Amino acid sequence: QVQLVESGGGLVQPGGSLRLSCAASGFTFSSYAMSWYRQALGKERELVATISSGDGITNYADSVKGRFTISRDNAKNTVYLQMNSLKTEDTADYYCHTKRAGIAKWGRGTLVTVSS
């Protein structure tokens, strides 16, 4: 059974940093691309960053380019999202995502609040 468990969210001031983690289990983690999505209150869920399997090619939403970094540790079955220079508009629930056999799998999310 696929499980994705996010952690690392919290309250941070504008300009601060957080690192989110997503621990995966129930599938061959190294064989699958992994993504982070976010959903702010009253808005649609949006893709933040993706990292491929194998060579670890990354892609980012324009709104986070240069500030966020996605990475993975296949030995630990974990994907990370390093978030720097955080802005109030980064406030959202952040979700870990993968797709297995064509079916999307989601974690329960971790809340990031950027506020002074």
matplotlib code that plots the C-alpha trace (Angstrom):
import matplotlib.pyplot as plt

x = [0.0, 1.4, 2.0, 3.3, 3.8, 4.8, 6.5, 8.4, 5.6, 5.1, 5.1, 7.9, 8.5, 8.8, 12.3, 12.8, 13.4, 11.8, 12.6, 9.7, 10.1, 8.0, 8.6, 7.4, 6.6, 4.8, 6.4, 9.8, 10.6, 13.6, 11.6, 9.0, 9.0, 8.0, 6.3, 5.3, 2.0, 0.4, -3.1, -3.8, -7.1, -9.8, -7.4, -6.8, -4.0, -0.9, 2.2, 5.3, 8.2, 8.9, 11.9, 12.3, 13.4, 16.9, 18.8, 16.8, 15.8, 13.9, 11.2, 9.7, 6.7, 7.8, 6.6, 9.2, 12.2, 15.4, 13.9, 12.8, 14.8, 13.4, 15.7, 15.4, 17.3, 16.5, 18.3, 15.9, 12.8, 12.4, 11.8, 12.5, 11.5, 13.9, 12.1, 14.1, 13.2, 9.7, 6.9, 3.4, 2.0, 3.8, 1.3, -0.5, -0.9, 1.9, 1.3, 3.6, 2.5, 3.5, 1.7, 1.7, 0.1, -1.6, -3.2, -2.2, -1.2, -1.2, 0.0, -2.2, -0.2, 1.7, 0.8, 3.2, 2.3, 4.5, 3.6, 5.2]
y = [0.0, 3.3, 5.8, 9.3, 11.2, 14.9, 16.7, 19.9, 22.5, 25.4, 29.1, 31.1, 34.8, 36.3, 35.8, 32.6, 29.0, 25.7, 22.2, 19.8, 16.0, 13.3, 9.7, 7.2, 3.5, 0.7, 1.0, 1.1, 4.8, 5.1, 4.2, 7.0, 10.7, 12.7, 16.1, 18.7, 20.5, 23.2, 24.5, 27.9, 28.7, 29.2, 28.4, 25.4, 22.9, 23.8, 22.0, 23.4, 21.2, 17.8, 15.5, 12.6, 9.1, 8.0, 11.2, 13.4, 16.1, 18.9, 21.3, 24.2, 26.6, 30.0, 31.4, 29.4, 29.2, 30.3, 30.0, 26.4, 23.2, 19.7, 16.7, 13.1, 10.4, 7.1, 5.2, 6.8, 6.8, 10.4, 13.5, 17.0, 20.6, 23.2, 26.6, 29.8, 33.4, 32.6, 35.0, 35.4, 34.1, 30.8, 30.1, 26.9, 23.2, 21.4, 17.9, 15.1, 13.3, 10.5, 8.5, 4.7, 2.6, 5.8, 6.5, 9.6, 9.1, 11.9, 12.5, 14.3, 17.5, 19.8, 23.4, 26.2, 29.6, 32.6, 35.5, 38.2]
z = [0.0, -1.1, 1.7, 1.5, 4.8, 4.8, 7.6, 8.3, 7.9, 10.4, 10.9, 9.5, 9.0, 5.5, 4.2, 6.3, 5.3, 5.8, 4.6, 4.0, 3.9, 2.4, 3.5, 1.0, 1.4, -0.3, -3.8, -5.4, -4.6, -6.9, -10.0, -9.8, -10.3, -7.2, -6.9, -4.5, -4.9, -2.8, -2.1, -0.6, 1.1, -1.6, -4.5, -6.7, -6.0, -8.0, -9.0, -7.2, -8.2, -9.7, -9.7, -12.1, -11.2, -12.4, -13.3, -11.0, -13.5, -11.7, -12.8, -10.9, -11.1, -12.1, -8.8, -6.8, -9.3, -7.6, -4.1, -3.8, -4.4, -4.7, -4.0, -3.2, -1.3, -2.7, 0.1, 2.6, 0.3, 1.0, -1.2, 0.2, -0.6, 0.6, 0.7, 1.0, 0.9, 1.8, 1.0, 2.5, -0.8, -0.2, 2.6, 1.8, 2.5, 0.8, -0.6, -1.7, -4.9, -7.2, -9.8, -9.8, -12.5, -13.7, -10.4, -8.4, -4.8, -2.3, 1.2, 3.8, 3.5, 5.8, 6.5, 5.8, 7.1, 6.2, 8.4, 10.5]

ax = plt.figure().add_subplot(projection="3d")
ax.plot(x, y, z, "-o")
ax.set_aspect("equal")
plt.show()
